[in-house]
Amino acid sequence: MNKITVLTGDQINVFRAKMLHTGLKSEIRGFRLTSKAPTCYSIIKREYGLKGNKQKVLDQYEQILKDAGVL
């Protein structure tokens, strides 16, 4: 039997925040997409007004997520 999970309301924002976190960690390890889509790094910097290199942005973003109870 297959199970399906449906996300609604605030769950969508939490899921997106976690996916951006995972994506940025992958980018730091060297993973790159070949598409012209914006990187998680650029999305996080733009949406949260963070500055710095990828590691510094990750550290700041993790603190934001911890303060929000997401991590």
Secondary structure by P-SEA (a helix, b strand, c coil): cbbbbbbccaaaaaaaaaaaaaaaaaaaaccccccccccaaaaaaaaacccccaaaaaaaaaaaaaaaccc
